[in-house]
Amino acid sequence: MGKTRKWKWGLFFALCLLITAAVLNNPVTKSPIDGAPEPAGTPAPQGPLAGCAVCLDPGHGGYDGGAYGRDSGTPEKELNLDVALRLAGLLRERGAAVTLTRETDTALADAGENRKRRDLQARVDAAASADLFLSIHMNEYRTRSQSGPQVFYRKGQEGSRLLAGVLQQSLNAALSPARPRSAQTGDYYVLRQLAIPAVLVECGFLSNAAEEQKMLDPDYRQRLAQAIADGVEEYWALAPEHKQ
């Protein structure tokens, strides 16, 4: 073998060694979402809600508008979704893993028999891997003077009672309603069917003209989301036994 050929083979083997060393020193892992490679050792989410999986449920959607604004006619479903999306962003910034039962104006069940029941069950099913479940709504009442946020939980479930109480206090402190309310038990399907801490948050009364105007203000909806996020963070910081 001539000197030139020996030199070429030597260069080839040297390059192979360099490539092998680079691969061994820089392994990759597969993304759990789309299979695309990502650097090994990707840091875990950081923040006070790291390790907390939250399912947010913007109430109603699609054919089901929910309540309607007294003066504007704005459907509840739109406001629920807006608050939930704002809240999702705030919770993710604090390290939580967040899923939403819907992210657009859609119902969760096709037309047909027991459509509403199937829609509600789909919301429950979406929380299968969650630590907490929050259903976001707007309230209405025949007496138009009623106002203020109200949080509901399932009777007999201690984790839900504690979560509701913390959220209610946070909303009262942040929004200073004319009539501060206390967390109450509520017989709602989505609360009855879940074993994890679960609450239904009525952000305010669309049947109250003054409160309706607040709900139509994006800045106020951001304050709502902020107050709920603060409450979730406070709850998660409590003793582990309260998360059961």
C-alpha positions in Angstrom: 0.0 0.0 0.0 1.4 3.4 -1.0 2.1 6.2 1.5 -0.7 8.3 0.1 -3.3 5.5 0.6 -2.0 4.8 4.1 -2.3 8.5 4.9 -5.9 8.6 3.7 -6.9 5.5 5.7 -5.3 7.0 8.8 -7.3 10.2 8.3 -10.5 8.2 7.9 -10.0 6.3 11.1 -9.2 9.5 13.0 -12.4 11.1 11.8 -14.4 8.1 12.9 -12.9 8.3 16.4 -13.8 12.0 16.6 -17.4 11.4 15.5 -17.9 8.5 18.0 -16.5 10.6 20.9 -18.9 13.5 20.0 -21.9 11.2 20.0 -21.0 9.6 23.3 -20.4 13.0 25.0 -23.7 14.5 23.6 -26.5 12.0 23.8 -30.1 12.9 22.8 -33.5 11.9 24.0 -36.8 11.8 22.2 -39.4 14.4 22.9 -42.5 12.8 24.5 -44.7 15.0 22.3 -43.5 14.6 18.7 -40.5 12.3 18.8 -38.1 15.1 17.8 -34.7 14.9 19.5 -33.9 17.2 22.3 -30.7 17.6 24.5 -30.4 15.1 27.3 -30.9 16.5 30.7 -33.5 19.1 29.8 -34.2 20.9 33.1 -37.4 20.1 34.9 -40.0 22.9 35.2 -39.1 25.4 37.9 -41.3 27.5 40.1 -43.6 27.2 43.1 -46.0 25.0 41.1 -43.4 22.6 39.7 -44.9 19.1 39.9 -48.5 20.3 40.0 -50.7 19.2 37.1 -53.8 21.4 36.7 -56.8 20.8 34.5 -58.7 24.0 33.7 -62.3 23.7 32.4 -63.7 26.8 30.7 -67.4 26.1 31.2 -69.9 25.7 28.3 -68.8 26.3 24.7 -70.2 25.7 21.2 -73.9 25.4 21.1 -74.1 26.0 24.9 -73.5 29.7 25.6 -74.2 29.5 29.3 -75.5 32.8 30.9 -75.6 36.0 28.9 -74.7 39.5 29.9 -77.7 41.6 31.1 -76.9 44.6 28.8 -74.3 43.4 26.3 -75.7 39.9 25.6 -72.1 38.6 25.8 -72.3 34.8 26.3 -70.6 33.4 29.4 -68.7 30.8 27.3 -66.5 33.5 25.8 -65.6 35.1 29.1 -64.9 31.7 30.7 -62.5 30.8 27.9 -60.7 34.1 28.1 -60.2 33.8 31.9 -59.1 30.2 31.6 -56.5 31.0 28.9 -55.1 33.8 31.0 -55.0 31.6 34.0 -53.2 28.8 32.1 -50.4 31.2 31.2 -50.0 32.4 34.7 -49.9 28.8 36.1 -47.4 27.7 33.5 -45.1 30.6 34.4 -45.0 29.2 37.9 -44.1 25.7 36.8 -47.4 24.0 36.6 -48.3 21.5 33.9 -51.7 22.7 32.6 -54.3 21.1 30.3 -57.6 22.7 29.2 -60.8 20.9 28.5 -61.3 23.3 25.5 -59.2 26.0 24.0 -61.7 27.2 21.4 -65.4 27.9 21.2 -66.5 24.3 21.0 -68.7 21.8 22.8 -67.1 18.5 24.0 -69.8 16.2 22.7 -71.4 15.7 19.3 -75.1 16.2 18.8 -77.2 13.3 20.0 -78.8 11.7 23.0 -77.5 12.8 26.4 -75.3 15.4 24.7 -75.0 17.6 27.8 -74.1 14.7 30.0 -71.5 13.4 27.6 -70.1 16.9 27.4 -69.7 17.1 31.2 -68.2 13.6 31.3 -65.6 14.6 28.7 -64.5 17.4 31.1 -64.1 14.9 33.9 -62.2 12.5 31.7 -59.7 15.3 30.8 -58.7 15.5 34.4 -57.6 11.9 34.6 -53.9 12.7 35.2 -54.4 16.0 37.0 -53.7 16.9 40.7 -56.3 19.8 40.7 -59.4 20.6 38.6 -60.8 24.1 38.3 -64.0 24.8 36.3 -64.4 28.5 35.3 -67.8 30.1 35.0 -69.8 33.3 35.3 -72.9 33.5 37.5 -76.4 34.9 37.1 -79.4 35.3 39.4 -82.9 36.6 39.2 -82.1 39.2 41.8 -79.9 41.5 39.9 -78.3 43.0 43.0 -76.3 39.8 43.6 -72.6 40.2 42.9 -69.2 38.9 43.7 -67.1 35.8 43.0 -68.2 32.5 44.5 -66.3 29.2 44.7 -68.0 25.8 45.1 -66.7 22.4 46.2 -68.1 18.9 46.8 -69.4 18.3 50.3 -67.3 15.8 52.2 -64.1 16.2 50.2 -61.5 17.9 52.4 -59.0 18.7 49.7 -61.7 20.4 47.6 -63.0 22.3 50.7 -59.5 23.6 51.4 -58.8 24.6 47.8 -62.1 26.4 47.6 -61.5 28.3 50.8 -58.1 29.5 49.7 -59.3 30.5 46.3 -62.3 32.4 47.8 -60.0 34.3 50.1 -57.7 35.2 47.3 -60.5 36.4 45.1 -62.0 38.5 47.9 -58.7 40.1 48.7 -57.8 40.9 45.1 -61.1 42.2 43.9 -62.6 43.7 47.1 -66.2 42.8 46.2 -69.0 44.8 47.8 -70.3 41.5 49.3 -67.4 39.2 50.1 -68.6 35.6 49.9 -67.5 32.3 51.5 -66.8 29.1 49.7 -69.9 26.9 49.5 -70.7 23.3 48.7 -72.3 22.6 45.3 -73.9 19.6 43.7 -72.2 19.8 40.3 -71.6 16.8 38.1 -67.9 17.7 37.4 -67.3 17.9 41.1 -69.1 14.8 42.1 -67.2 12.6 39.6 -63.7 13.6 40.6 -61.7 12.2 43.5 -59.0 14.9 43.2 -59.4 18.4 44.7 -61.9 20.1 42.4 -63.8 23.4 42.5 -66.1 25.4 40.4 -65.3 29.1 40.3 -68.1 31.6 39.5 -66.2 34.7 38.7 -69.1 37.1 39.0 -72.7 37.8 38.1 -73.5 38.7 34.5 -77.0 39.5 35.7 -75.6 42.5 37.7 -75.1 45.4 35.3 -72.1 46.8 37.1 -70.3 43.5 37.4 -71.1 42.7 33.8 -69.1 45.8 32.8 -66.2 44.6 34.9 -66.2 41.2 33.2 -66.1 42.9 29.8 -62.8 44.6 30.8 -59.7 42.6 29.8 -57.8 44.1 32.7 -60.4 42.9 35.2 -60.3 39.4 33.7 -56.5 39.4 34.1 -57.0 40.4 37.8 -59.4 37.5 38.1 -56.9 35.1 36.6 -54.1 36.5 38.8 -56.2 36.0 42.0 -57.0 32.4 41.1 -53.4 31.7 40.3 -52.3 33.1 43.6 -54.8 30.9 45.3 -53.6 27.8 43.6 -50.0 28.6 44.5 -51.0 29.1 48.2 -52.9 25.9 48.2 -50.1 23.9 46.7 -47.7 25.2 49.3 -49.7 23.6 52.1 -48.9 20.3 53.7 -48.9 17.3 51.3 -51.8 15.6 53.1 -54.1 18.3 51.9 -53.4 17.5 48.3 -55.2 14.1 48.5 
